[in-house]
Every structure is written in structure tokens, then in C-alpha cells.
Amino acid sequence: MLQGLRRSKRFDERQLALMAVIHGIQQSLISEQLKAKGACDAATRKRFDAQLPKGP
């Protein structure tokens, strides 16, 4: 992710560090929200699994 920003947007070290911090905060917030909802049921898991691409 950071390499892509550096190349495409030409971000400097400070901008990359800020993006990494923001990304980490956002990831933490989403993780906590998902944990609060609990595990998904078998039907939901099966539906999502059917939508994922299968490897070769």
C-alpha cells in the first residue's frame, strides 16, 4: 500500500507515515466493530464463501 502511494502520488516520508497511522486506526476501529457483532452464522459464511474466487 505504501509503495503504491509513494509511486503514484509521490508522497514523502512524512505523508506516508501519516497514511500508515490513519490506516492503522481505521483497521482497529473496524476490527472492534466486527468483534462486537460476534461470529457470523453458517448460512452467511456459506454465502460469502460461494462468492469468493477459487484458486487454480
Contacts in CASP RR format, 6 or more apart in sequence:
PFRMAT RR
TARGET T0000
AUTHOR 0000-0000-0000
METHOD contacts of the structure
MODEL  1
MLQGLRRSKRFDERQLALMAVIHGIQQSLISEQLKAKGACDAATRKRFDA
QLPKGP
1 19 0 8 1.000
1 23 0 8 1.000
2 16 0 8 1.000
2 19 0 8 1.000
2 20 0 8 1.000
5 11 0 8 1.000
5 15 0 8 1.000
5 16 0 8 1.000
5 19 0 8 1.000
6 16 0 8 1.000
9 15 0 8 1.000
11 19 0 8 1.000
40 48 0 8 1.000
END
